[in-house]
């Protein structure tokens, strides 16, 4: 017959064993350490971040497990943030946008990395095979549908002869999209006028020049330009030059129109991929999720009225049309 002391000792041992087995286990969602970094603030990235957090909470993770960091558009800050994540031995790193993913990739051998909103993962050097990630990093790609956006532009404004392209040449996704724009415009006989910016402060000054040389402007999901979208939109609206953009959030911030994905769903899918990795799925078994289907047409209604543009019937009657106030 067991004594009370024996029962007490046995119970204590069981509790200790249970505590040890749960602490630090990836199956215990309260014990994981998730580092989330973004290059800067703008609506697209913030939408992804907020949707990611909400989805992770719905999946059962506590917000205290998530360490959110913002590099404030400073690459040295970005490198420091990711280096600290590695030093803190995060279980996984979430890298929002291409520059963040490139910084995090340097530490992928030490901790798995899941990126979000990278337009061209192969071109950015993050991996060599989208179906079988080979460098400890995978994620969600917001591949810009350049042809569809420019088809939309010509449908609305068929007389485009000169197209402006504003971008930061240091952003790999913008450079790859420039090549797509050039190929499309070459086939259509449209001249492309490039306007490269290096910082947010360049956007308005460059816009003042660009609107005098072009019939329309195209901006990919460039982080620098997106952060100053309102300044570009202000100059373009005054000159009655429509600005076609690479993301729905850029339409919300003053761009005229785009054909694109729902960035909230992109953030949620990123969270679901992170959940799989934390539950034991190897990164190399998670193909990059490319968002390029079920696209919507987004039009800024205020800009539409300001530019006094009438949408063609096939666009007005499109059940995928989303008018943004």
matplotlib code that plots the C-alpha trace (Angstrom):
import matplotlib.pyplot as plt

x = [0.0, 1.4, 2.1, 0.9, 4.6, 5.1, 1.9, 3.2, 6.6, 5.1, 2.7, 5.5, 7.6, 4.7, 4.1, 7.8, 8.0, 4.9, 6.4, 9.7, 8.0, 5.8, 8.4, 10.0, 8.0, 6.8, 3.5, 3.0, 1.9, 2.5, 6.2, 7.2, 9.2, 8.3, 10.2, 8.3, 10.2, 9.1, 11.2, 8.9, 5.4, 3.0, -0.5, 0.3, 2.9, 0.8, -2.2, -0.1, 1.3, -2.1, -3.8, -0.8, -1.2, -5.0, -4.7, -2.0, -4.2, -7.1, -4.8, -4.2, -1.0, -0.7, 0.3, 3.1, 4.9, 5.2, 8.0, 7.2, 10.0, 10.1, 13.3, 11.9, 13.3, 16.9, 18.7, 21.2, 18.3, 16.9, 20.2, 20.4, 16.8, 17.3, 20.7, 19.0, 16.3, 19.1, 20.7, 17.4, 17.0, 13.7, 11.9, 10.9, 11.3, 8.6, 10.1, 7.6, 8.7, 11.7, 14.5, 13.4, 13.5, 16.9, 18.3, 16.6, 17.9, 21.4, 20.3, 18.1, 20.6, 20.0, 16.3, 13.5, 12.3, 8.9, 8.6, 5.5, 4.9, 8.0, 7.2, 10.1, 11.7, 14.0, 15.2, 15.7, 18.1, 16.0, 15.7, 16.2, 13.1, 9.6, 8.2, 11.0, 12.6, 16.2, 17.7, 15.7, 13.2, 9.7, 6.6, 4.0, 4.6, 2.6, 3.6, 2.5, 0.3, 1.9, 0.2, -3.3, -2.7, -1.5, -4.3, -6.6, -4.7, -5.2, -8.8, -9.5, -7.1, -6.4, -4.3, -1.4, 1.8, 4.2, 4.2, 6.1, 7.6, 8.6, 10.6, 13.6, 16.3, 17.6, 14.4, 14.8, 11.0, 10.8, 13.6, 12.1, 8.7, 10.4, 11.6, 8.1, 6.7, 9.4, 8.5, 4.8, 5.3, 7.8, 5.1, 2.5, 4.8, 4.6, 7.6, 8.7, 10.1, 11.9, 12.0, 14.2, 14.0, 16.3, 14.2, 10.7, 11.6, 12.4, 8.9, 7.1, 9.9, 10.2, 6.5, 6.4, 8.7, 7.3, 3.7, 4.9, 6.4, 3.8, 0.2, 0.0, 2.2, 2.8, 4.2, 4.8, 4.6, 7.7, 8.1, 9.7, 7.1, 4.2, 5.3, 4.8, 1.9, -0.2, 2.5, 2.7, -1.1, -1.4, 0.9, -0.6, -4.2, -3.3, -1.9, -4.8, -2.4, -3.7, -1.4, -1.8, -0.3, 0.7, -1.4, -4.9, -3.6, -1.8, -5.2, -6.5, -3.6, -4.4, -3.4, -6.0, -6.4, -4.9, -5.7, -4.5, -4.8, -6.2, -3.3, -5.2, -5.5, -1.8, -1.0, -3.4, -1.8, 1.6, 0.4, -0.9, 2.5, 4.2, 1.9, 2.8, 6.5, 6.1, 4.2, 7.1, 6.7, 10.1, 10.5, 11.6, 8.2, 6.3, 6.2, 6.1, 2.4, 2.0, -1.1, -2.1, -5.7, -9.1, -7.9, -10.0, -10.1, -9.6, -10.5, -10.3, -13.6, -12.4, -9.5, -11.9, -14.1, -11.1, -9.7, -13.2, -12.7, -15.6, -15.0, -15.7, -18.8, -16.9, -15.1, -18.1, -20.0, -17.1, -18.3, -14.7, -14.7, -14.0, -14.7, -12.6, -13.7]
y = [0.0, 3.4, 5.9, 9.5, 10.5, 8.2, 9.5, 13.1, 12.3, 10.5, 13.4, 15.9, 13.9, 13.7, 17.4, 18.1, 15.8, 17.3, 20.8, 19.8, 18.1, 21.1, 23.9, 24.8, 22.2, 23.4, 21.6, 23.9, 27.1, 29.3, 28.4, 29.1, 32.3, 33.9, 36.9, 39.1, 41.8, 44.3, 46.9, 49.8, 51.0, 51.3, 50.0, 46.8, 45.6, 46.6, 44.8, 41.6, 42.0, 42.6, 39.7, 37.4, 38.2, 37.8, 34.4, 33.2, 34.0, 32.2, 29.2, 29.2, 31.2, 33.9, 37.3, 37.2, 34.6, 37.1, 39.7, 42.4, 44.6, 47.4, 48.5, 52.0, 51.7, 51.3, 48.2, 48.3, 48.2, 45.3, 43.3, 44.0, 42.9, 39.6, 39.0, 39.6, 37.1, 34.5, 35.4, 35.0, 31.6, 32.3, 29.1, 30.8, 34.2, 35.8, 38.3, 40.7, 42.1, 41.3, 43.3, 41.7, 38.3, 38.8, 39.9, 36.9, 34.5, 34.9, 33.2, 30.5, 27.8, 28.6, 29.1, 28.5, 31.6, 32.2, 35.3, 37.2, 39.5, 38.7, 39.2, 37.3, 34.9, 33.3, 36.6, 37.9, 34.9, 33.4, 30.0, 28.2, 26.1, 27.5, 23.9, 22.6, 25.4, 24.6, 27.2, 26.9, 29.6, 29.6, 31.7, 33.6, 35.5, 38.5, 38.1, 41.3, 40.6, 43.2, 42.2, 42.3, 45.7, 47.2, 45.6, 47.4, 50.6, 50.4, 49.4, 52.6, 54.9, 53.4, 56.5, 55.8, 56.4, 57.1, 55.2, 56.4, 53.8, 54.9, 52.6, 52.1, 50.4, 48.7, 46.7, 43.4, 43.0, 46.4, 45.7, 42.4, 44.1, 46.8, 44.2, 42.9, 46.4, 47.0, 43.7, 44.5, 48.1, 47.1, 44.8, 47.6, 50.4, 52.3, 54.3, 53.7, 56.6, 55.4, 57.5, 56.0, 57.1, 56.3, 57.5, 58.5, 62.2, 61.7, 60.6, 64.0, 65.7, 62.9, 62.8, 66.5, 65.8, 62.5, 63.7, 66.2, 63.4, 60.7, 59.7, 57.3, 56.0, 52.5, 51.7, 48.1, 47.0, 49.1, 49.7, 53.1, 54.5, 52.9, 54.7, 58.0, 57.0, 60.0, 62.4, 60.7, 60.6, 64.3, 65.4, 62.9, 64.0, 67.6, 66.8, 64.4, 61.5, 58.1, 56.0, 52.2, 50.3, 46.8, 46.4, 47.1, 49.0, 51.4, 52.1, 52.8, 55.3, 57.2, 55.2, 54.9, 51.2, 47.7, 44.1, 42.2, 40.0, 40.5, 41.3, 40.3, 36.8, 36.8, 37.5, 34.8, 32.2, 33.2, 32.4, 29.0, 28.2, 29.2, 27.0, 24.0, 24.6, 25.0, 21.7, 19.9, 20.2, 20.8, 24.1, 22.2, 20.4, 23.7, 25.1, 28.9, 29.9, 32.2, 34.4, 35.0, 33.6, 35.0, 38.5, 41.6, 44.9, 47.7, 51.3, 54.4, 56.1, 59.5, 59.5, 58.2, 61.3, 63.6, 62.5, 62.5, 59.1, 56.9, 53.2, 50.9, 48.8, 45.5, 46.9, 48.4, 45.1, 42.9, 41.1, 41.3, 45.1, 46.6, 50.4, 51.9, 55.2]
z = [0.0, -1.0, 1.7, 1.5, 1.1, -1.8, -3.5, -3.0, -4.5, -7.4, -8.1, -7.9, -10.4, -12.8, -12.7, -13.2, -16.2, -17.7, -17.3, -18.9, -21.8, -22.5, -22.1, -25.4, -27.4, -30.8, -30.1, -27.1, -28.8, -25.8, -25.8, -29.4, -30.3, -33.6, -35.0, -37.5, -39.3, -42.0, -43.8, -43.2, -42.6, -45.5, -46.0, -47.9, -45.4, -42.4, -43.8, -44.1, -40.6, -39.0, -40.9, -40.0, -36.3, -36.4, -38.2, -35.8, -32.8, -34.5, -34.9, -31.1, -30.7, -28.0, -29.2, -26.5, -28.7, -31.5, -31.6, -34.2, -35.4, -38.0, -39.7, -40.5, -44.0, -42.8, -44.1, -41.3, -38.8, -40.8, -40.5, -36.8, -36.2, -38.0, -36.3, -32.9, -33.8, -34.5, -31.2, -29.4, -31.0, -32.5, -33.6, -36.9, -38.6, -40.7, -43.3, -44.8, -48.2, -50.4, -48.6, -45.3, -46.8, -48.3, -44.9, -43.1, -45.7, -44.4, -41.2, -42.7, -41.8, -38.1, -38.1, -40.7, -42.6, -44.1, -46.2, -47.3, -50.3, -52.3, -56.0, -57.5, -54.9, -57.5, -58.9, -55.3, -54.7, -52.0, -53.6, -56.9, -57.1, -56.1, -55.8, -53.6, -51.6, -51.2, -48.9, -45.7, -46.8, -48.3, -48.2, -50.1, -53.3, -54.6, -58.2, -60.0, -63.0, -65.1, -68.4, -66.8, -65.1, -68.4, -70.3, -67.8, -68.4, -72.1, -71.8, -69.7, -71.6, -75.1, -76.2, -73.9, -75.9, -73.0, -69.7, -66.7, -64.3, -60.8, -58.6, -56.3, -58.3, -55.1, -54.7, -56.7, -57.1, -58.8, -61.2, -62.3, -62.8, -64.9, -67.3, -67.7, -68.3, -71.0, -72.7, -72.7, -73.9, -76.6, -78.1, -78.0, -79.3, -76.0, -74.7, -71.1, -69.1, -66.0, -62.8, -60.1, -56.5, -53.6, -50.8, -49.9, -50.1, -53.8, -54.8, -55.0, -56.8, -59.3, -59.8, -60.7, -63.6, -64.6, -65.0, -67.7, -69.8, -69.7, -70.4, -67.5, -64.7, -63.5, -60.0, -58.9, -55.3, -54.6, -50.9, -51.2, -53.6, -51.7, -48.6, -50.3, -52.5, -51.4, -52.7, -56.1, -56.3, -55.5, -58.3, -60.8, -60.0, -60.6, -64.0, -64.8, -65.2, -64.0, -61.8, -62.2, -59.3, -58.1, -55.0, -53.7, -50.7, -53.1, -54.6, -51.1, -50.7, -53.8, -56.8, -59.6, -60.3, -60.4, -61.0, -58.0, -54.9, -51.5, -49.2, -46.1, -47.5, -48.3, -44.6, -43.4, -45.8, -44.5, -41.0, -42.0, -43.5, -40.3, -38.3, -40.5, -40.0, -36.2, -36.2, -37.9, -41.6, -43.2, -45.1, -48.2, -48.3, -48.5, -52.0, -52.4, -52.5, -55.5, -55.4, -59.0, -59.2, -58.2, -58.8, -58.3, -60.2, -57.8, -58.7, -56.5, -57.0, -55.8, -58.3, -61.0, -60.4, -60.1, -63.5, -65.0, -66.4, -67.5, -67.0, -70.0, -69.7, -69.5, -66.4, -64.8, -65.2, -64.0, -60.8, -59.6, -59.6, -56.2, -55.9, -53.2, -51.6]

ax = plt.figure().add_subplot(projection="3d")
ax.plot(x, y, z, "-o")
ax.set_aspect("equal")
plt.show()
